[in-house]
Amino acid sequence: MPDWLANFPQMDRTDLRSLSKGIDEAYRAFSRNYGDAIEGAFDPLLTFLIWIERILLGAPWFVVLAAIAALAYFSGRSWKLALGVTLAFLAIGYMGMWEDTMRTLAIICVCTLIAIAIGIPIGIAMSRSDRTAKTITPILDVMQTMPIFVYLIPVVMLLGLGKVPGVIAVVIYALPPVIRLTNLGLRLVDKDILEAADAFGAGPRQRLIGVQLPLALPNIMAGINQTIMMALSMVVIASMIGVKGLGQPVLQAVTNQYFALGLFSGAAVVALAIVFDRISQSYGGRLQKHRSV
């Protein structure tokens, strides 16, 4: 240890162990006392996730494929995009990853909806108040820089293994982009346009819904795009706590050194990520064209 560092006051190792033990015991006590109640509060979320998963797994594959291809076409009005999405999902099915992909797709859809429902109101609040923005920004910085595996520890200790802890961890990790870009998009709306809306007698809510959000929608869509990408990356990590999907074959391949399984499941993850990215970017680009017209 350098001499200059030795002069700083240091915590005794016994005190540090006592502090760590106290934190662990306090969180275990909290989990024992409130874990069941918190888990029960998430039962509607679990029911919703299982419902979407059953629809995707129970529907014929060609119906699901047609629905996704139609979504891709209407997002960008491009038959090339629809054809590329169709080929990507046909390749996923050919590699035997269809069921795992549908489970992952269900989790991504649920997590994205939750992130949008939470993130957009927070972004709106940040855009309206500099104090709120200064308070929330450091929290977002911590959420984005915290190692991924750290999210899993408190959630697993509180709720155990399963779908709900995985969804919570994914949402926490994927939430910051939609908050940041909602705030940014609303702040970039032209002041002259807002003054014109005020001149026509628009109230705060009318100005937000009728003027600010439509003009900020391309930025918000960019935030949703990043949220989807981060959620997809976290879903693979969440397989360690029992979340079924494409993450489990990846984990199995790493554990047992199955190169082919890892290659196929990794290719399915990449294909799914490209599909999500192209669909969301195409829709955001179309919104940007309408905005510039």
N, C-alpha and C positions, 0 to 999 in steps of 0.2 A: 504494500500500500504506500502511495506517495506520502512524504512528510506533511505536505500542505493539507492532504485529505484526512490525515490522522488527527488534526486539530479540530475538525468538525465534531459536534456532539453526535454520538451514535446510540441507537437503541440497543439495550442489552438483549442477547439472544433469548434469555428466559422471558423477558417482557414481550419479545416478538412472537414467541411460541404461544404465550398466553393470549395475546391479541388474536392470533390466527385461530386458536382453539375456541376462543369466545365467539368469533364471527361464525365459525362452522356450527357450533352448538346452537347459536341463535337462529341460523337459517334452518337447521334441522327441526328445531322446535316450531318455527313458523310453518314448515312443511307438514309436520304432524298435526298441527292445530287447524290449519286452513287449507291443506292440500286437497282434501275431498270436496270442500265447498267450491274451491276454484276450478277443480276438474269438472264438477257438475255444471258450473256456469258455462263451460265450453261444450256441453253436450249438443246444443243446436248447431254449432260449427261442425262438430264431428258428423252429425246427421246429414248436414248439407254436403260435406265432402264425400261421404259414402254414397249419397244419392247421385251426385255427378259422376262418380267413379263407376257406379253400376250402369248408368246410362251409356257411358263410353264403352264399357266392356260388354254390355248386353246387346247393344245395337249391332247390326251387321256391319262388317268392316267397310263395305262399299258405301253405306249410308254415311258413316263417319267421314270417310274420305271425300265424299261429294260435298258434305257440309263444310269441311275445312277448305276445299278447293273453291267453293262459292264465296266463303269469307275472304280468301286471298284475292279473288277476282274483284269483289266489290270494294275492297280496301284501296286498291290502286287502279281499278279499271284496266287491268292488264291480264290478257290471257296467257302471256309468257310466265308471269308470276304464278298463276293458277296451275299451269302445266308443271312448273318446277316444284311446287309444293306437292302436287300429286305424285310425281316421280320420287320425291324424297320419302313420302310415306309408304309408297310401294316398296322402296328399298328397305325401309325399316321392317315392314312385314316380311320381306324375303329373308332378312337376317334373323327372324324369329323373335323380334323385340316388340311386337305389337302390343301385347298386354302390359308390359312394363312401361311402354311409351304412353299408353292411355292412362295409367295410374299417375305417371309424372305429369301428364297434361292436366289431369283433374286437380292435382295439388297446385300447379302453376296458376291455373284459372282462379282457384279459391284464394290463394295468397295474393294474387294481383288485385282481385276485387277488394280484399281487405285493405291492402296498401293504398289503393285509390281512395277508398272510403275514409281512411284515416289521414292520408298524406295531403290530399287537396284542401280540406278545411284548415289544416295546420299551415300549409303554404299561403292560403288566403289571409290567415291571421298574421303571419309574418310580413306579408306585403303591406298590411295596413298599419303596422306598428313597428318602428325601428327598435323599440325596447324589447318587444317580443322576438324579433329577429335576432337581436344580440343575445338573448337568453337561450334560444333554441339552437342556434348555430353551433355552439360548442358541444351540445349533446349530439348533434348530427355528426360532428367531427369524430367524436368518440365511437359512435355506432359504425362509422365507415372504416376506422383504423383498428378497431378491436379485432384480434385474431378470430377467425371463424369458429374454431372449436370452443372458444370461451362462451359463446352463446348457448352451447348445448349443456353446459354444466348446471347452471341454476334451473333451467327448464326441466332437465331430467330429474334433478333432485326434488323438484316440486311436483311434477306430474308423472314421472316415470317414463317408460318407453311407449312409443306408439305414434299415431298420426297427429294428434293435437300438439304434443310438444314439438314435433317437426314443423308443423305449420307456424307455430308461434316463433320459433327460431328463424324460419325463413322470412317471415314478415318483418321481424326486427332488423334483420340483415339487409333486406331489400327496400326498406322504407325511405331512406334518405334521398335518393335521386328524385322521386316524384315530389317530395316536399321542396327541395331546393329549386327545381325547375318550375314548379308552380309559382313560387315566390318570385323567381327571376322573370318569368313571363308576364306576370301581372305588373311588375315594376317597370317593364319595358313598354307598356302600352303608352301611346302618344298622349301627352298631357292636353294637347289641343282637342283631341277627340273626347276626352273626359270633360273638358270645359264645355264642349258643344252639347254633350249629354246633359250636363247640369243646366245649360241654357234652355233646353227643351223640357225641363222640369222633371227629369229622371231622379228618383230617390236612390239612396245608397244600394239597396237590393236590386233595383232595376238596372242601375249602372253596372253592377257586378255581373248579373246574369245576362243582360242584353248586350253589354259592350266589352267589359274587361275579359271575361272568360272566353268568349268566342275569339277575340284577338290574341289571347294568350294560349289558345288551344294547341298550336304547333309546338310550343315549348313544353306544354304539359304532356303532349304525346311523346316527345323526346324523353321526358322523365319516366313515363310509363314504360317506354322501350328499355331504358336502363334498369328499371325495377324488374322487368321480366327476365333480363339477362342475369341479374344478380340472384334472383329467386331460383333460376334454373341451376346456377352453379352451387347454390346452397342446398338444393334438393339432393344432389349427389352426396354431399357431406352428411346430410340428415339421415342417410341410409344407415349410418352407424347407430342410430337410436331407433331403428325398426321401421322407418318410413319405406314402404314398398314403392318400387319404381325402377328407373334406369340406374339409380345409384347402387342397388343391391348387386346386380351383375358386375359392376365395376369393382365393388368391394370384394366380392367373391373371387374375381380374377386376380386382384392384388394379393389376397390372402393365400390362394392356392396356386398362383403363378400359371393361370390359364391365359395364355397370350391371345388365342383366337376369341375367347369370350370377352376379354378386355377390349380387343380391337372392334368387335361388333357393337358392344354396348357403348363404347366411346364414340363410334361413328354415328350411332343413333342419337346420342346427346348432341353432337355437333349438328346433325341434320335438324333436330328439333330447335336448336338455338338459331340456326340460319332461317328457318321458317318463321319463328316468332319475330326475328329482327326484320326480315323483309316485309312482313305483313304490317307491322307497326310503323316502319319507316315509310312504306308506301302510303299508308293512310295519313301520316303526318305531312308527307310531301304534297298530297292532294289538298289537304287543308291549307297549306302554305300557298298553293296556287290560287285557291279561292280567295285567300286573304289579299293577295297582290292584285287581283283583278279589280 
